[in-house]
Amino acid sequence: MASCTVFAILLCLSSDHVPAQNTPEDEPDINQLIQGKAYVYKLGPEGPAGHGYKLVYMVAAPLEVYWKFKTDFKNDFVLTNKLITQHRLVKHKNNVAITESIYATKPGVEFRWRTISFPDRHRLNFELQNPRECGQKFHYGHIQLEAAGEHTKVTQIAYFDFFGAALWMNYPWYGGMQHDLHYTARWEQETITRLIDRYR
């Protein structure tokens, strides 16, 4: 049984058996983005270690409306995301917010995030403040919003390193990176549509 498990892990980590991925140079199809498709790209590390990803998707809300939604750090809607079990705003001063979240995949561990918002650029920079407590070496990135008519294009880039990160990135089924990021994009698309009047 153990050998089967090891074989399954090695199979997932082998690039020959991972489904074809988009490359970061591929330009997302604007029509497919508008129809709700999300694109996930694997990125190499910025430094000597770690991993990265790029997530691109579109939401059916104007830029300024979505910006209000995205910077509502004291919201209650985030708990409708099945991957998040607890969330609270610790501190918000000027353009810096500190939030704490507990995830379904790591119960009992509070992830403390520092997010800096740049309203003039519609950009959010985020960084995990307590990586060791969360079993990580580092985790940081940014989210860039761009107007696309009555829609908003969202590009999220993150870099991270933790035990099992390579497996998470390459695992093609439920619980892997592809699943989690596509679910997150779909959840945001549905949630902003449901709550759009709150942020107009």
C-alpha positions in Angstrom: 0.0 0.0 0.0 2.8 2.4 0.9 4.6 1.7 -2.3 1.4 2.5 -4.3 1.2 5.8 -2.5 4.8 6.7 -3.2 4.3 5.7 -6.8 1.2 8.0 -7.1 3.2 10.9 -5.6 6.1 10.4 -8.0 3.6 10.1 -10.9 2.1 13.5 -10.0 5.6 15.1 -9.7 6.7 13.7 -13.0 6.3 16.4 -15.7 5.6 13.7 -18.2 2.3 12.9 -16.5 1.1 16.3 -15.6 -1.7 17.7 -17.9 -0.5 20.3 -20.4 -0.2 23.7 -18.8 -0.3 27.2 -20.2 3.0 29.0 -20.2 3.4 32.5 -18.8 4.1 33.8 -22.3 0.6 32.6 -23.5 -1.8 35.5 -23.8 -5.2 34.6 -22.3 -8.0 34.7 -24.9 -10.1 37.8 -24.0 -13.4 36.2 -25.2 -12.8 33.2 -23.0 -11.9 35.4 -20.1 -15.2 37.3 -20.5 -17.0 34.0 -20.6 -15.6 33.1 -17.2 -12.5 31.0 -18.0 -9.5 31.3 -15.7 -6.0 30.7 -16.7 -3.4 29.2 -14.4 0.4 29.3 -15.2 3.3 27.8 -13.3 6.1 30.3 -12.6 9.7 29.6 -11.5 10.9 31.1 -8.3 12.0 34.8 -8.0 15.0 33.7 -5.9 17.1 30.5 -5.6 14.2 28.5 -4.1 10.5 28.2 -4.1 7.7 28.1 -6.6 5.2 30.5 -8.2 2.0 30.8 -10.1 0.1 33.3 -12.2 -3.7 33.3 -12.1 -5.7 35.4 -14.7 -9.5 35.7 -14.8 -12.2 38.3 -15.4 -15.1 39.4 -13.2 -18.4 40.9 -14.4 -18.0 44.2 -12.5 -16.5 47.6 -13.4 -13.0 48.3 -12.1 -14.0 50.8 -9.3 -16.8 48.6 -8.1 -14.5 45.5 -8.0 -11.8 47.5 -6.2 -14.2 48.4 -3.4 -15.1 44.7 -3.2 -11.5 43.6 -3.2 -10.4 46.1 -0.5 -13.3 45.3 1.9 -11.1 43.6 4.4 -13.7 43.5 7.1 -16.2 41.6 5.0 -18.3 38.6 6.0 -18.7 37.1 2.5 -15.2 35.5 2.5 -16.6 32.7 4.7 -18.8 31.5 1.8 -15.5 30.3 0.2 -15.2 26.6 1.1 -11.4 26.9 1.5 -11.7 29.4 4.3 -13.1 28.6 7.7 -12.3 31.7 9.7 -11.4 35.3 8.8 -10.9 38.6 10.7 -9.5 42.0 10.2 -6.8 42.7 12.8 -5.8 46.2 11.8 -6.4 48.6 8.9 -4.5 51.9 8.8 -4.1 54.0 5.7 -3.4 51.6 2.9 -2.1 48.7 5.0 -4.4 45.9 6.3 -3.5 43.0 8.5 -5.9 40.0 8.3 -5.9 36.5 9.8 -7.5 33.5 8.1 -7.8 29.8 8.9 -8.0 27.5 5.9 -9.9 24.2 5.6 -6.7 22.4 4.6 -4.8 23.5 7.7 -7.3 23.8 10.6 -6.2 25.6 13.8 -3.4 27.6 12.1 -3.9 31.3 11.7 -2.4 32.8 8.5 -1.6 36.5 9.2 -1.5 38.5 5.9 -0.2 42.0 5.4 -1.8 43.6 2.4 -0.8 47.0 1.0 -3.3 48.6 -1.4 -2.3 51.1 -4.1 -5.6 52.7 -5.3 -4.0 54.8 -8.0 -2.6 51.6 -9.6 -5.4 49.3 -8.5 -2.8 46.9 -7.1 -2.6 44.9 -3.9 0.7 43.5 -2.5 0.3 40.7 0.0 2.8 38.9 2.2 2.4 36.1 4.8 3.7 37.6 8.1 4.0 34.3 10.1 5.3 31.8 7.6 7.0 29.5 10.1 3.9 29.1 12.2 2.1 28.1 9.0 4.7 25.6 7.9 6.1 27.8 5.1 9.4 29.5 4.3 7.7 32.4 2.6 4.6 33.4 0.7 4.1 36.8 -1.1 2.8 38.3 -4.2 0.5 40.8 -5.8 -2.9 41.3 -7.4 -3.3 43.7 -10.3 -6.7 44.8 -11.6 -7.3 46.3 -15.0 -10.4 47.8 -16.6 -11.9 45.9 -19.5 -15.1 47.8 -20.3 -17.8 46.8 -17.8 -15.5 43.9 -16.6 -12.3 43.8 -14.6 -9.3 41.7 -15.5 -7.6 40.2 -12.4 -4.0 39.0 -12.5 -2.6 37.4 -9.3 1.0 36.3 -9.0 2.4 34.6 -5.9 5.7 33.1 -4.8 5.9 30.5 -2.0 7.9 27.7 -0.5 6.6 25.0 1.8 7.0 21.2 2.3 4.9 19.5 -0.4 4.6 22.7 -2.6 5.8 20.8 -5.7 3.2 18.1 -5.1 0.4 20.7 -4.6 1.4 22.5 -7.8 1.4 19.3 -9.9 -1.4 17.3 -8.3 -4.1 17.4 -11.1 -7.2 16.6 -9.0 -9.2 18.0 -6.1 -6.9 19.8 -3.6 -4.2 20.6 -6.1 -3.2 24.1 -7.3 -5.2 23.9 -10.5 -8.4 23.0 -8.5 -7.9 25.5 -5.7 -7.1 28.5 -8.0 -9.9 27.7 -10.5 -12.3 27.3 -7.6 -11.2 30.7 -6.1 -11.6 32.5 -9.4 -15.1 31.0 -9.9 -16.0 31.8 -6.3 -15.0 35.5 -6.8 -16.8 35.7 -10.1 -20.0 34.5 -8.5 -19.6 36.5 -5.3 -19.1 39.9 -6.9 -22.1 39.2 -9.2 -24.2 38.5 -6.1 -23.0 41.4 -4.1 -22.4 44.0 -6.8 -25.1 46.4 -5.6 -23.3 46.6 -2.2 -20.2 48.2 -3.8 -21.7 50.5 -6.4 
